[in-house]
Amino acid sequence: MLAKRIFYGAIFAAIVIIFLMFKTTGFMALIFVLGNMCIYEVNNAFKQGGIKSSPVFGHVFMMLLIPAYLLFNNTGIFLLLGICVYLNFCYFIIRKKVDEEMLYSNLQFIYPCLMVSFVCPILITENNLDFGFSLLISIILCCIATDIFAYFAGSYFGKHKLSPTVSPKKTIEGSVGGFFGSVVMSVALYFLLPVVLSAKIPFGFIISLGVVCGIFAQFGDLTASMIKRICGIKDYSNLIPGHGGIMDRLDSIFFCLPICYILMTVFKMLGGI
């Protein structure tokens, strides 16, 4: 099972790296593709759980997210989000279907739409694309480190359940290991980023990023587990053998994006970036 996870995880990582070779353009294309796949997976999960929802305006949001940001910056994102939510309400009212289908259809505008949208202001940070690209790479790698360290720490040392009602296999020891892994990754990135990407992130900020990702990546994972438990499914899809779906791989990253943007904003206000 572990070998299978590593093999297909490596393939998925290779595909992502190919996109990232084109830096900003590649990242935007990646968000367009993965964002729409996530909308499909979330709505499909609801469907499998016997919960009706409509993905139409979720897909509209994901398709127009990047153009909206490029044209109107953060204002464009929130205008687009507001319009999609408004149209979604109108859609159900016209259909005379004001029930749980409408509520679950609107949930997708928070998870994953709103969370994914924070990619744009992080990536295009005051038109400093090199810094924004390095920052996104750092968030992704810290979340991956959290997942890997949590898995092995839990496998070898896990004894005390972290949240048995949400995810029975996760342990406190694994959680501590995941947090430690993220902080270690952030320290490594402080030294590696100037060499690999010719971009330097201040030490205090990158360590704070590691701490934040080490905590909130795990909340993202537990949130995804909670939704899957409500829907009665193990994985969002079987797209990546041994891993599940795109949402199963990106849930922790999506959850960290808004928090990391807030962290970035605070450091800017304090003059730390």
C-alpha positions in Angstrom: 0.0 0.0 0.0 2.8 2.4 0.9 4.7 1.6 -2.3 1.5 2.3 -4.3 1.0 5.6 -2.5 4.5 6.7 -3.2 4.4 5.6 -6.9 1.2 7.4 -7.8 2.0 10.3 -5.5 5.2 10.8 -7.5 3.3 10.8 -10.8 0.9 13.4 -9.5 3.8 15.5 -8.2 5.6 15.2 -11.6 2.5 16.5 -13.3 2.3 19.4 -10.9 6.0 20.2 -11.4 5.5 20.3 -15.2 2.8 23.0 -14.7 5.0 24.8 -12.2 7.9 25.0 -14.6 5.9 27.7 -16.3 5.7 29.6 -13.0 2.8 32.1 -12.8 1.1 31.0 -16.1 1.5 27.3 -15.1 0.1 28.0 -11.6 -2.9 29.7 -13.0 -3.6 26.9 -15.4 -3.2 24.4 -12.6 -5.7 26.3 -10.4 -8.2 26.4 -13.3 -7.9 22.6 -13.8 -7.7 21.5 -10.2 -10.3 24.0 -9.0 -12.9 22.6 -11.4 -12.0 19.1 -10.5 -12.5 19.9 -6.8 -15.9 21.4 -7.5 -16.9 18.1 -9.2 -15.5 16.0 -6.4 -17.2 17.9 -3.6 -20.6 17.8 -5.4 -20.1 14.1 -6.2 -19.4 13.4 -2.6 -22.7 15.1 -1.6 -24.4 13.0 -4.3 -23.0 9.7 -2.9 -24.2 10.7 0.5 -27.7 11.2 -0.9 -27.4 15.0 -0.7 -28.5 16.9 -3.8 -26.4 19.9 -4.9 -25.7 21.9 -8.0 -22.1 22.4 -9.2 -23.1 24.9 -12.0 -22.1 28.2 -10.3 -19.2 26.6 -8.5 -17.7 25.8 -11.9 -18.5 29.4 -13.1 -16.6 30.8 -10.2 -13.5 28.6 -10.8 -13.5 29.4 -14.5 -13.7 33.2 -14.0 -11.6 33.4 -10.8 -8.3 34.3 -12.4 -9.7 36.8 -15.0 -11.7 38.5 -12.2 -8.5 38.9 -10.1 -6.4 40.1 -13.0 -9.0 42.7 -13.9 -10.1 43.9 -10.4 -7.6 42.4 -7.9 -9.2 41.2 -4.5 -12.3 43.2 -5.3 -12.9 41.0 -8.4 -12.8 37.8 -6.3 -15.4 39.0 -3.9 -17.6 40.5 -6.6 -17.5 37.2 -8.5 -18.1 35.2 -5.3 -21.1 37.4 -4.4 -22.6 37.3 -7.9 -22.3 33.4 -8.0 -23.9 33.0 -4.6 -26.7 35.5 -5.6 -27.3 33.7 -8.9 -27.3 30.4 -7.1 -30.0 31.5 -4.8 -32.0 32.9 -7.7 -31.6 29.6 -9.6 -33.1 27.6 -6.8 -35.9 30.1 -6.1 -36.9 30.1 -9.7 -36.9 26.3 -9.7 -38.9 26.5 -6.4 -36.4 24.2 -4.8 -35.6 26.1 -1.6 -34.4 23.1 0.5 -31.1 21.4 1.6 -30.0 21.2 -2.1 -29.7 25.0 -2.1 -27.8 25.0 1.2 -25.3 22.4 0.2 -24.8 24.1 -3.2 -23.9 27.3 -1.4 -21.4 25.4 0.9 -19.1 24.9 -2.1 -18.6 28.7 -2.4 -16.7 28.5 1.0 -15.2 25.0 0.6 -13.4 25.0 -1.8 -14.1 28.2 -3.8 -13.3 30.9 -1.2 -10.2 29.0 0.0 -8.8 28.4 -3.5 -9.3 32.1 -4.4 -6.6 33.1 -1.9 -4.0 31.6 -4.3 -4.4 34.7 -6.4 -3.4 37.5 -3.9 -0.7 35.2 -2.5 0.8 34.5 -5.9 0.6 38.0 -7.2 2.0 39.8 -4.1 2.2 43.5 -5.0 3.3 42.4 -8.5 6.3 40.6 -7.0 5.8 37.2 -8.8 9.0 35.7 -7.6 8.2 36.2 -4.0 4.6 35.1 -4.5 5.7 32.0 -6.3 8.2 31.1 -3.6 5.6 31.7 -1.0 3.1 29.3 -2.6 5.7 26.7 -3.1 6.6 27.1 0.6 3.0 26.6 1.7 2.6 23.5 -0.5 5.8 21.9 0.8 5.1 22.7 4.4 1.6 21.1 4.1 3.2 18.0 2.3 5.8 17.8 5.1 3.0 17.9 7.7 1.2 15.1 6.0 4.3 12.9 5.6 5.6 13.4 9.1 2.2 12.9 10.6 1.8 9.6 8.7 5.1 8.1 9.9 5.0 9.5 13.4 1.4 8.1 13.8 2.4 4.8 12.2 5.4 4.2 14.6 4.5 6.1 17.7 0.7 6.6 17.6 -1.2 5.5 20.7 -3.6 8.3 21.6 -6.5 9.1 19.3 -6.7 12.7 18.1 -10.3 12.8 17.0 -11.9 9.3 16.9 -15.3 10.5 15.8 -13.9 12.4 12.8 -10.9 10.3 11.8 -10.3 7.2 13.9 -6.8 6.5 12.6 -5.2 9.9 13.4 -3.3 10.2 16.6 -1.9 12.9 18.9 1.6 11.6 18.3 1.1 11.8 14.5 -0.3 15.4 14.9 2.8 16.4 16.9 5.0 14.8 14.2 3.2 16.6 11.5 3.7 20.0 13.2 7.4 19.2 13.7 7.7 18.3 10.0 6.3 21.5 8.8 8.6 23.6 11.0 11.6 21.6 9.8 10.5 22.1 6.2 10.2 25.9 6.8 13.8 26.0 8.1 15.0 24.1 5.1 13.2 26.4 2.8 14.8 29.4 4.3 18.2 28.1 3.1 17.0 26.4 -0.1 14.8 29.1 -1.7 17.6 31.6 -2.4 19.6 28.9 -4.1 16.8 27.1 -6.1 14.4 30.0 -6.9 16.6 33.1 -6.2 14.1 34.4 -3.8 14.6 35.0 -0.1 11.7 34.9 2.5 12.5 36.6 5.9 13.4 34.0 8.6 10.7 35.1 11.0 8.0 34.9 8.4 9.0 31.5 6.9 9.2 30.0 10.4 5.8 31.5 11.3 4.5 30.0 8.0 5.8 26.6 9.1 4.0 26.9 12.4 0.7 28.0 10.8 0.8 25.2 8.2 1.8 22.6 10.8 -1.4 23.4 12.7 -4.0 24.4 10.1 -3.0 21.7 7.5 -4.2 19.2 10.0 -7.5 21.1 10.6 -7.9 21.0 6.8 -7.4 17.2 6.7 -9.9 16.7 9.6 -12.4 19.0 7.9 -12.2 16.9 4.7 -12.6 13.7 6.8 -15.7 15.2 8.5 -17.3 15.9 5.2 -16.5 12.5 3.9 -17.9 10.9 7.0 -21.1 12.8 6.6 -21.4 11.6 3.0 -20.4 8.1 4.0 -17.4 7.8 1.7 -13.7 7.0 2.2 -12.3 9.2 -0.6 -13.6 12.0 -2.7 -12.7 10.0 -5.8 -10.3 7.3 -7.0 -8.5 9.5 -9.5 -5.1 8.9 -7.8 -4.7 5.3 -6.7 -3.7 5.0 -3.1 -4.5 8.6 -2.4 -8.1 9.2 -3.5 -9.1 12.3 -5.3 -7.7 15.8 -5.9 -9.5 17.1 -2.8 -7.9 14.3 -0.7 -4.5 15.6 -1.7 -5.2 19.3 -1.5 -7.6 19.7 1.4 -4.8 20.7 3.8 -3.3 23.2 1.4 -6.7 24.8 0.6 -7.3 25.2 4.4 -3.9 26.9 4.9 -4.2 29.5 2.1 -6.5 32.0 3.9 -4.5 31.7 7.1 -1.2 32.2 5.3 -2.6 35.2 3.5 -3.7 36.7 6.8 -0.2 36.0 8.2 1.4 37.7 5.2 -0.8 40.7 5.6 0.1 41.0 9.3 3.8 40.8 8.6 3.5 43.5 5.9 1.7 45.8 8.3 4.5 45.2 10.9 7.2 45.7 8.3 8.4 42.1 8.5 8.3 41.5 4.8 
